[in-house]
Amino acid sequence: MIKPRRDVLAQAQALALTTTPVLSALGPLALLATPLARAATSEAGKLPTAAVRNVPETFFGTSVDDPYRDFEDTKAPAVAAWMKAQSDFAHATLKRIAGRDALRAKLEQYDSAAAARMVAVQRLPGDLYFFERRGAKEDQFKLYLRRGISGSDKLLFDPETLKKKTGKPHAINCYSASPDGKLVALGVSAAGSEDASLRIIDTATGRQRGPEITRAQFGGVSWAPDGRELYFHRMQALAKGAPPTDKYQRSSTVAMKPGASEGSIRTVLTAGVDLGIPATEFPLLEVLPGGRVLASATDGVWPDFAAWHTTLTALRAGKPAWQKLVGPAWRPCAAPYRRHAPCRCCRRWPQTPRPKSWSRARTACRCTSWWPPHGAPDGTQPGSRRTLARPRRYRRTPAAQWPHVPAARAAP
């Protein structure tokens, strides 16, 4: 399951603690900001407008207008000129706000009150502490190692060095230290993107071990207890001419040995291929200290998820024999289909016939759904009062008498 990063949660908590004193300290300046901004906008002149160049297209029999298609080419002279005009207008508006400089000075004062912020702390046996730290005058968090709670901090990775080389800002997306603390795997992305690349750092020398692995998006990094193998999530390599929307489909959980070449990476699970995981979901894997392995699948948005378990020994032997641990009772499809039409999102037809009594009922596509073993195909559970798309003839029928889904359709 894709989880929120601990540093994000820590920043949110810090923001909640500091917002109240900051607003109270600003006092009248905060109250005057809105009317002053409105007055400055009226004085700055007319907001630059973009020329409309409509490009109509027909999708499934429906004509869709796209009046600003030319804005997709950000290098076009007209588009670049419009963006610069918008920037000049925004700066002119901000400069006309009375008291803005004082307000900004107050905000900077409170923001830099702490000498540094430490987040994403990871403690390992041997009194080892891994953490990210950002100074008050620094732009990015850096990864450090401390031996002992009172020990000195050792810098392991500084993303600012990549900015100096490439000219683009880089940031740490995630990191995970090996159980013995000798290695640390971290995902780094450029220019505010989520397109992370995986690096493995030797904590003794601070040097990178092995090549940089691209397409390591969304983290999901987990080490084997012996530290000899690393598991992480990876997006598929798009074939030439493939639509951009395929980027987030059929991703995999892969395994590699620290420092090995990219060609040695082996695939463990693939969405759309293994365990009935839909192609649009992300398979993640976590190895527990006792040698048991948990696999999960989520689309990153829907709160429900499915999970399986096996042993690390079986996984390494290539015979994992996954066992279902937990799964959602049902998942509604974003584009329901009817009996005589394929699914609108995966374009698949029902693989088994439905009861005739449900011929007019809405159902969910198999690419994003698990059928409930004891419930209506629309997701209504026995004993529930929700009707959703249940056929009229069953709306007054006791839940126990609803026609159930055949056992063959209990799982995708």
C-alpha positions, 0 to 999 in steps of 0.5 A, a space after each residue: 500500500 502506498 503510504 504517506 511519507 513520515 516527513 510529510 506528516 511531520 511537516 503538517 504537524 509542525 504547520 498546525 503548531 506554528 500557524 496559530 502563533 504566526 497569524 496572531 503575531 501578524 495581527 492587522 497585516 493578515 486582516 488587511 492582506 485580502 482587501 489590499 490585494 484586490 486594490 493592487 490588482 485593479 491598479 496593475 492593469 488588465 490581466 493578459 488574455 490568451 488567444 482562442 484557437 479551438 481544436 474540436 475532436 470527436 470521442 465516441 460520437 461526442 464532439 469535444 472543444 479544446 480552445 487552448 490546444 496550442 498551449 501544449 507547446 510551451 516552447 512556442 513564441 506566443 505561449 512563452 510571451 503569454 506566460 511572461 506577460 502573466 508573470 509580469 502582471 503577477 509581480 506588478 500586482 504583488 509590488 502594489 500591495 501595501 504592507 506586503 514587505 512587512 508581512 513577508 519579513 514576519 513570515 520569514 522570521 517565524 519560518 527561520 526560527 528553528 535552526 533546522 528541521 529533522 524528519 523521517 527518522 529511522 532507528 536501527 539496532 546498534 544505536 544507528 539513526 538515519 534521518 533527513 535534515 534541512 537547515 533554515 537557509 537550505 532548500 532541500 532535505 539531506 540524508 544523515 547518519 548518527 551513531 548514538 543519540 549524542 553522536 556526530 552527524 555524518 552526511 550521506 547524501 546531498 541533493 544539492 550536488 545534483 543541482 550543481 551538475 544538472 542545473 535542476 533542483 533534486 529532492 529525496 523522495 524516500 529512503 530505506 536503510 539495510 537491516 545492518 545499516 551498511 547500505 541505504 537505498 534512496 529515491 531521488 527525483 528532479 524538478 519537483 517530479 515523482 519520477 524517482 531514480 534509485 541509488 544505493 549508498 555505502 554508509 561507510 564511504 558515502 559512495 554510490 554502489 552500483 548504477 542508478 536505477 530509473 523508473 523507481 517511482 512511489 518507493 515501496 523499498 524493502 530489504 531482505 533481513 540478511 541485506 543481500 537483496 532489495 525489493 522496490 516498485 518500478 514503472 514499466 518501460 514504455 515502448 516506442 509509440 506507446 501512449 503516455 497514459 500507459 506509464 502508470 499501468 502494468 508496473 512491477 515489484 522487482 528484486 535486485 542485489 545491491 550493487 548489481 547491474 540493471 540487467 540482473 533485476 528480476 520481476 517479482 509481481 506485475 500488475 495486470 499479470 499476477 494475482 489478478 491485480 488490475 493493470 492500473 494498480 501498483 503492486 508493493 512488497 514488504 519483507 518482515 524480519 521473520 522472513 515472511 513477505 507481504 504483497 499488496 495492491 492499491 490504486 493509490 487513491 481508493 482506500 481499499 487494498 488487497 494483500 497476500 503473503 508467502 515466505 522469503 524462502 519460497 519467493 527466492 526459489 521462484 515458487 512463492 505460492 501466494 495466499 490471499 490475506 485480505 481484500 476489499 469486499 467490492 470496488 465500484 468501477 468508474 465506468 460501469 457497463 451493461 450486459 451487452 456492452 464491454 467495459 468503458 475503461 478496460 474494454 473487456 466483456 464479462 467473462 461469465 454470464 450473469 443471471 438473467 434477472 440482472 440483465 438490466 443491472 449495472 455491474 462493475 468491470 473486472 479490471 477494477 473490481 472484486 465481486 462480493 461472495 455474498 452480495 449484489 453485483 452493484 456492491 450492495 451487501 446483504 443487510 444494507 439499505 443502499 439500493 444504488 443500481 439494484 433492479 426495481 424488482 428487488 428493491 423491496 426484496 429481503 436482502 437474504 433473497 437477492 440473487 447472489 453472484 456465482 461462486 466462480 466470480 468471487 474473485 477476479 
